[in-house]
Amino acid sequence: MSLSKKYIITQLIKVIIFLVLFIALFYIGLMIGYGVIGDGNPTEVFGKDVWQYLISILGTNR
């Protein structure tokens, strides 16, 4: 394997690790924000009703 292929592969691995960590921390942040700060059940943040409520609030302020 040439040096440029190794460089590309290592950069791709870094990007993938960054994206996985970003998504994991985003979900953890949603759960902390909704469950701890918002006094709700942390797993309810992924429910359809919560997101429909948020979209309805954001949609009425136009």
N, CA, C and O atoms as CSV, one atom per row, in Angstrom:
chain,resi,resn,atom,element,x,y,z
A,1,MET,N,N,0.837,-1.168,0.000
A,1,MET,CA,C,0.000,0.000,0.000
A,1,MET,C,C,0.890,1.242,0.000
A,1,MET,O,O,1.848,1.334,0.767
A,2,SER,N,N,0.567,2.165,-0.846
A,2,SER,CA,C,1.401,3.361,-0.942
A,2,SER,C,C,1.097,4.317,0.213
A,2,SER,O,O,0.112,4.166,0.934
A,3,LEU,N,N,1.958,5.280,0.355
A,3,LEU,CA,C,1.835,6.240,1.448
A,3,LEU,C,C,0.562,7.072,1.321
A,3,LEU,O,O,-0.076,7.372,2.330
A,4,SER,N,N,0.185,7.443,0.117
A,4,SER,CA,C,-1.010,8.269,-0.060
A,4,SER,C,C,-2.282,7.487,0.277
A,4,SER,O,O,-3.231,8.060,0.812
A,5,LYS,N,N,-2.316,6.190,-0.028
A,5,LYS,CA,C,-3.482,5.374,0.326
A,5,LYS,C,C,-3.586,5.228,1.839
A,5,LYS,O,O,-4.685,5.282,2.389
A,6,LYS,N,N,-2.459,5.045,2.516
A,6,LYS,CA,C,-2.476,4.953,3.974
A,6,LYS,C,C,-2.976,6.252,4.584
A,6,LYS,O,O,-3.755,6.243,5.536
A,7,TYR,N,N,-2.523,7.364,4.029
A,7,TYR,CA,C,-2.950,8.665,4.528
A,7,TYR,C,C,-4.458,8.845,4.355
A,7,TYR,O,O,-5.136,9.313,5.270
A,8,ILE,N,N,-4.976,8.483,3.206
A,8,ILE,CA,C,-6.409,8.616,2.938
A,8,ILE,C,C,-7.208,7.728,3.875
A,8,ILE,O,O,-8.228,8.159,4.411
A,9,ILE,N,N,-6.763,6.498,4.082
A,9,ILE,CA,C,-7.478,5.576,4.964
A,9,ILE,C,C,-7.469,6.086,6.400
A,9,ILE,O,O,-8.495,6.031,7.079
A,10,THR,N,N,-6.336,6.576,6.869
A,10,THR,CA,C,-6.296,7.088,8.244
A,10,THR,C,C,-7.178,8.328,8.398
A,10,THR,O,O,-7.810,8.510,9.439
A,11,GLN,N,N,-7.225,9.168,7.387
A,11,GLN,CA,C,-8.087,10.347,7.458
A,11,GLN,C,C,-9.563,9.939,7.447
A,11,GLN,O,O,-10.369,10.526,8.169
A,12,LEU,N,N,-9.920,8.951,6.643
A,12,LEU,CA,C,-11.301,8.458,6.626
A,12,LEU,C,C,-11.688,7.855,7.966
A,12,LEU,O,O,-12.807,8.058,8.437
A,13,ILE,N,N,-10.781,7.124,8.578
A,13,ILE,CA,C,-11.049,6.538,9.897
A,13,ILE,C,C,-11.264,7.648,10.917
A,13,ILE,O,O,-12.154,7.541,11.760
A,14,LYS,N,N,-10.473,8.703,10.858
A,14,LYS,CA,C,-10.642,9.830,11.774
A,14,LYS,C,C,-11.999,10.504,11.573
A,14,LYS,O,O,-12.660,10.870,12.545
A,15,VAL,N,N,-12.408,10.665,10.338
A,15,VAL,CA,C,-13.701,11.288,10.052
A,15,VAL,C,C,-14.837,10.411,10.564
A,15,VAL,O,O,-15.795,10.917,11.148
A,16,ILE,N,N,-14.738,9.110,10.353
A,16,ILE,CA,C,-15.776,8.199,10.824
A,16,ILE,C,C,-15.865,8.207,12.341
A,16,ILE,O,O,-16.961,8.230,12.900
A,17,ILE,N,N,-14.719,8.189,13.012
A,17,ILE,CA,C,-14.714,8.250,14.475
A,17,ILE,C,C,-15.334,9.560,14.953
A,17,ILE,O,O,-16.108,9.567,15.910
A,18,PHE,N,N,-14.997,10.668,14.293
A,18,PHE,CA,C,-15.573,11.963,14.657
A,18,PHE,C,C,-17.086,11.936,14.495
A,18,PHE,O,O,-17.799,12.393,15.387
A,19,LEU,N,N,-17.598,11.415,13.381
A,19,LEU,CA,C,-19.039,11.388,13.149
A,19,LEU,C,C,-19.763,10.518,14.170
A,19,LEU,O,O,-20.839,10.881,14.647
A,20,VAL,N,N,-19.179,9.374,14.506
A,20,VAL,CA,C,-19.792,8.493,15.502
A,20,VAL,C,C,-19.836,9.181,16.863
A,20,VAL,O,O,-20.857,9.135,17.549
A,21,LEU,N,N,-18.742,9.815,17.256
A,21,LEU,CA,C,-18.722,10.535,18.531
A,21,LEU,C,C,-19.697,11.711,18.520
A,21,LEU,O,O,-20.366,11.967,19.521
A,22,PHE,N,N,-19.781,12.419,17.412
A,22,PHE,CA,C,-20.708,13.544,17.306
A,22,PHE,C,C,-22.151,13.084,17.483
A,22,PHE,O,O,-22.914,13.690,18.235
A,23,ILE,N,N,-22.518,12.021,16.797
A,23,ILE,CA,C,-23.892,11.519,16.893
A,23,ILE,C,C,-24.184,11.015,18.300
A,23,ILE,O,O,-25.256,11.286,18.841
A,24,ALA,N,N,-23.245,10.285,18.898
A,24,ALA,CA,C,-23.445,9.774,20.254
A,24,ALA,C,C,-23.596,10.916,21.255
A,24,ALA,O,O,-24.486,10.883,22.105
A,25,LEU,N,N,-22.740,11.915,21.157
A,25,LEU,CA,C,-22.826,13.048,22.078
A,25,LEU,C,C,-24.083,13.878,21.837
A,25,LEU,O,O,-24.637,14.444,22.779
A,26,PHE,N,N,-24.536,13.958,20.600
A,26,PHE,CA,C,-25.785,14.657,20.294
A,26,PHE,C,C,-26.959,13.978,20.980
A,26,PHE,O,O,-27.789,14.643,21.600
A,27,TYR,N,N,-27.032,12.655,20.871
A,27,TYR,CA,C,-28.118,11.916,21.517
A,27,TYR,C,C,-28.035,12.001,23.029
A,27,TYR,O,O,-29.058,12.131,23.701
A,28,ILE,N,N,-26.827,11.929,23.571
A,28,ILE,CA,C,-26.660,12.069,25.017
A,28,ILE,C,C,-27.084,13.465,25.467
A,28,ILE,O,O,-27.728,13.616,26.506
A,29,GLY,N,N,-26.727,14.479,24.691
A,29,GLY,CA,C,-27.135,15.844,25.006
A,29,GLY,C,C,-28.643,16.025,24.962
A,29,GLY,O,O,-29.212,16.719,25.805
A,30,LEU,N,N,-29.299,15.402,23.979
A,30,LEU,CA,C,-30.759,15.460,23.924
A,30,LEU,C,C,-31.378,14.826,25.162
A,30,LEU,O,O,-32.323,15.361,25.741
A,31,MET,N,N,-30.837,13.684,25.560
A,31,MET,CA,C,-31.387,12.982,26.720
A,31,MET,C,C,-31.150,13.766,28.011
A,31,MET,O,O,-32.026,13.812,28.874
A,32,ILE,N,N,-29.990,14.374,28.150
A,32,ILE,CA,C,-29.715,15.179,29.350
A,32,ILE,C,C,-30.600,16.423,29.357
A,32,ILE,O,O,-31.172,16.778,30.388
A,33,GLY,N,N,-30.708,17.072,28.224
A,33,GLY,CA,C,-31.526,18.278,28.152
A,33,GLY,C,C,-32.989,18.015,28.434
A,33,GLY,O,O,-33.634,18.793,29.138
A,34,TYR,N,N,-33.519,16.941,27.901
A,34,TYR,CA,C,-34.937,16.640,28.085
A,34,TYR,C,C,-35.193,15.975,29.429
A,34,TYR,O,O,-36.189,16.275,30.086
A,35,GLY,N,N,-34.310,15.079,29.844
A,35,GLY,CA,C,-34.561,14.299,31.052
A,35,GLY,C,C,-34.135,14.992,32.323
A,35,GLY,O,O,-34.881,14.986,33.303
A,36,VAL,N,N,-32.972,15.584,32.338
A,36,VAL,CA,C,-32.448,16.173,33.571
A,36,VAL,C,C,-32.891,17.626,33.701
A,36,VAL,O,O,-33.460,18.020,34.719
A,37,ILE,N,N,-32.628,18.411,32.673
A,37,ILE,CA,C,-32.970,19.831,32.738
A,37,ILE,C,C,-34.476,20.031,32.586
A,37,ILE,O,O,-35.057,20.878,33.264
A,38,GLY,N,N,-35.111,19.265,31.710
A,38,GLY,CA,C,-36.529,19.442,31.453
A,38,GLY,C,C,-37.436,18.610,32.320
A,38,GLY,O,O,-38.652,18.652,32.133
A,39,ASP,N,N,-36.911,17.865,33.247
A,39,ASP,CA,C,-37.688,17.030,34.186
A,39,ASP,C,C,-38.624,16.042,33.491
A,39,ASP,O,O,-39.739,15.810,33.957
A,40,GLY,N,N,-38.184,15.472,32.403
A,40,GLY,CA,C,-38.963,14.448,31.721
A,40,GLY,C,C,-38.226,13.125,31.755
A,40,GLY,O,O,-37.149,13.020,32.341
A,41,ASN,N,N,-38.798,12.130,31.137
A,41,ASN,CA,C,-38.138,10.836,31.008
A,41,ASN,C,C,-37.125,10.950,29.863
A,41,ASN,O,O,-37.508,11.303,28.747
A,42,PRO,N,N,-35.842,10.661,30.113
A,42,PRO,CA,C,-34.823,10.864,29.074
A,42,PRO,C,C,-35.077,10.104,27.779
A,42,PRO,O,O,-34.693,10.574,26.708
A,43,THR,N,N,-35.709,8.949,27.854
A,43,THR,CA,C,-35.931,8.190,26.622
A,43,THR,C,C,-37.131,8.701,25.829
A,43,THR,O,O,-37.307,8.327,24.670
A,44,GLU,N,N,-37.953,9.546,26.433
A,44,GLU,CA,C,-39.112,10.084,25.723
A,44,GLU,C,C,-38.734,11.126,24.676
A,44,GLU,O,O,-39.556,11.483,23.833
A,45,VAL,N,N,-37.497,11.614,24.725
A,45,VAL,CA,C,-37.074,12.637,23.770
A,45,VAL,C,C,-37.078,12.097,22.342
A,45,VAL,O,O,-37.131,12.875,21.389
A,46,PHE,N,N,-37.023,10.794,22.186
A,46,PHE,CA,C,-37.010,10.200,20.853
A,46,PHE,C,C,-38.409,9.839,20.358
A,46,PHE,O,O,-38.557,9.280,19.271
A,47,GLY,N,N,-39.423,10.152,21.141
A,47,GLY,CA,C,-40.797,9.831,20.765
A,47,GLY,C,C,-41.341,10.779,19.711
A,47,GLY,O,O,-40.917,11.930,19.608
A,48,LYS,N,N,-42.268,10.285,18.948
A,48,LYS,CA,C,-42.874,11.057,17.858
A,48,LYS,C,C,-43.661,12.252,18.391
A,48,LYS,O,O,-43.651,13.321,17.781
A,49,ASP,N,N,-44.340,12.078,19.523
A,49,ASP,CA,C,-45.166,13.151,20.078
A,49,ASP,C,C,-44.341,14.374,20.460
A,49,ASP,O,O,-44.773,15.507,20.248
A,50,VAL,N,N,-43.167,14.152,21.018
A,50,VAL,CA,C,-42.307,15.265,21.426
A,50,VAL,C,C,-41.896,16.085,20.216
A,50,VAL,O,O,-41.945,17.315,20.249
A,51,TRP,N,N,-41.493,15.416,19.153
A,51,TRP,CA,C,-41.015,16.132,17.963
A,51,TRP,C,C,-42.160,16.826,17.234
A,51,TRP,O,O,-41.970,17.906,16.674
A,52,GLN,N,N,-43.353,16.217,17.232
A,52,GLN,CA,C,-44.496,16.889,16.625
A,52,GLN,C,C,-44.846,18.147,17.407
A,52,GLN,O,O,-45.207,19.166,16.817
A,53,TYR,N,N,-44.742,18.082,18.726
A,53,TYR,CA,C,-45.002,19.254,19.561
A,53,TYR,C,C,-43.978,20.358,19.279
A,53,TYR,O,O,-44.344,21.525,19.135
A,54,LEU,N,N,-42.707,19.990,19.200
A,54,LEU,CA,C,-41.671,20.983,18.924
A,54,LEU,C,C,-41.848,21.622,17.550
A,54,LEU,O,O,-41.681,22.832,17.402
A,55,ILE,N,N,-42.180,20.827,16.563
A,55,ILE,CA,C,-42.391,21.355,15.212
A,55,ILE,C,C,-43.603,22.269,15.184
A,55,ILE,O,O,-43.599,23.289,14.494
A,56,SER,N,N,-44.640,21.910,15.928
A,56,SER,CA,C,-45.829,22.773,15.957
A,56,SER,C,C,-45.517,24.109,16.618
A,56,SER,O,O,-46.038,25.142,16.196
A,57,ILE,N,N,-44.676,24.104,17.646
A,57,ILE,CA,C,-44.291,25.363,18.291
A,57,ILE,C,C,-43.456,26.207,17.325
A,57,ILE,O,O,-43.692,27.408,17.185
A,58,LEU,N,N,-42.502,25.594,16.674
A,58,LEU,CA,C,-41.641,26.341,15.755
A,58,LEU,C,C,-42.413,26.819,14.530
A,58,LEU,O,O,-42.097,27.871,13.973
A,59,GLY,N,N,-43.407,26.070,14.112
A,59,GLY,CA,C,-44.161,26.429,12.927
A,59,GLY,C,C,-45.126,27.582,13.141
A,59,GLY,O,O,-45.483,28.272,12.187
A,60,THR,N,N,-45.555,27.801,14.383
A,60,THR,CA,C,-46.525,28.863,14.647
A,60,THR,C,C,-45.885,30.228,14.812
A,60,THR,O,O,-46.592,31.235,14.840
A,61,ASN,N,N,-44.576,30.288,14.922
A,61,ASN,CA,C,-43.898,31.564,15.150
A,61,ASN,C,C,-43.425,32.219,13.856
A,61,ASN,O,O,-42.566,33.099,13.903
A,62,ARG,N,N,-43.943,31.829,12.736
A,62,ARG,CA,C,-43.485,32.400,11.463
A,62,ARG,C,C,-44.130,33.721,11.198
A,62,ARG,O,O,-43.861,34.345,10.171
